[in-house]
Amino acid sequence: METGKNAAPSLDECIRASGGTKALVVKEVALGEIPRLLESEGGSRSAFIVADENTMRAAGDEVERVLAQAKIKIEGKRVFPGSPWLHAEYCHVEALKTEIAGTRDASSQEQVPIPIAVGAGTVNDIVKQAADELSVPCICVPTAASVDGYTSFGSALIKDGFKQTLSCAAPRWVVADLGVLSRAPQWLASSGFGDLAGKIPAGADWIISDAGANFGAKGADRIDEKAWGMVQYGLRDFLNRSVDAAHGNKNAVAALFEALAITGFAMQYAKNSRPVSGAEHLFAHIWEMEDLSHDGVPVTHGHKVAMGTLAVTAFIEALFSSADPPLPPRSHQHPSRAQRMAEVRAAFVGSPALESVLAAADEKFDEKDENARVAEGFQDTWKDLRGKVLEQIMPYAHLKEMLATAGCPVLPAQTSLTRAGLIACTRRAQMIRCRYSSLDLAWDLGCFDATLAKMESSAVYFY
């Protein structure tokens, strides 16, 4: 797969490629389009509004007014508390399904009302998962340009103590009002920027994964040219145009939301998150399972991704610092499966996600002969791979400056992490998912510890 510069596909082309979302409305005073979209489904459809107290004020009250004016029946509302923050947990999906289905008389022929998610990432993920399991479409009304999940296939939820992406259809329609988006708190737009910036190292991890597929690496995926183009070809331009989104610049907010929507369409097309998610999201998943908070407030998903993006960029720079392939120290011994499982168990002792992590670690484990084959393949092709990866990433210093300008945290203390703790988290991030990344490459080459040591000794990273 060639990953050089090419023309970015248009938004309309991305929508058509997605195969799921029928319409994306992004404009001023967009909420008035909702009745038309509901009526396009055919028949007399009713609605069920889902929001939290904050997003109900931001847009939900207006959605309710628009529906009433159009004489569209609102079967019910579920308004979650605005504080404490709503967590993306599957239990909310189960409760919401019961509540929505309960609006219909079981003996009647009435259809289940169409859920309308008014909110940011968590509300949207809960609603689209519930809608999918009820076999009805849903509408998404974003209240901030904060995540890429508005238009994505799948929902990122904590189930059985483990943060995972569950399979579900994307919203049928997305209605984004630029006035609502630009009035959102600054930290939400900066969170969206952090999520978007994560696509840079995610692309590097996909390049590594594509190479690993040649050698039979566990969890390695080939690059899909269409999905790659949707995410990567316009990415740097979108980042430059949206860096001021957190300051309320409407043009920057529009650019940020469009970019996030396009990455969601890439996930719809691919039916998974590989095009937009690499090791940076593994860090975020670890911190989400641990409920990482700063000054008593949960750190947003996008801000976790921003820190993960810096961590993976530092790791990649350290891993590929030499033109020659890294060799394991003479003392290195490839562990047995039992030894590896014991190591994983010790790293996640006491975690409710332990069994899920053990299953993932077991799935991606290579026996000694398999590991030797993968390591040899990467060593033989190191020069070519190194060139592609270093061309894909942004230098750490430049990335840090851009994230800081966008209002994202760039120092561990800004998220209540420590420098040592952030670097140590790399080890656990490598264990949790069978999706090949730079972390797995270092582990397969036997230089994982040496790469961490380079990060630790650097006078640049995380200062």
Secondary structure, 3 states (H helix, E strand, C coil): CCCCCCCCCCHHHHHHHHCCCCEEEEECCCHHHHHHHHHCCCCCCCEEEEEEHHHHHHHHHHHHHHHHHCCCCEEEEEEECCCCCCCCEHHHHHHHHHHHHCCCCCCCCCCCCEEEEEECHHHHHHHHHHHHHCCCCCEEEECCCCCCHHHCCCEEEEECCEEEEECCCCCCEEEEEHHHHHHCCHHHHHHHHHHHHCHHHHHHHHHHHHHHHHHCCCCCCCCCHHHHHHHHCCHHHHHHHHCCHHHCCHHHHHHHHHHHHHHHHHHHHHCCCCCCCCHHHHHHHHHHHCCCEECCEECCHHHHHHHHHHHHHHHHHHHCCCCCCCCCCCCCCCCCHHHHHHHHHHHCCCCCCHHHHHHHHHHHCCCHHHHHHHHHHHHHCHHHHHHHHHHHCCCHHHHHHHHHHCCCCCCHHHHCCCHHHHHHHHHHHCCCCCCCCHHHHHHHHCCHHHHHHHHHHCCCCCC
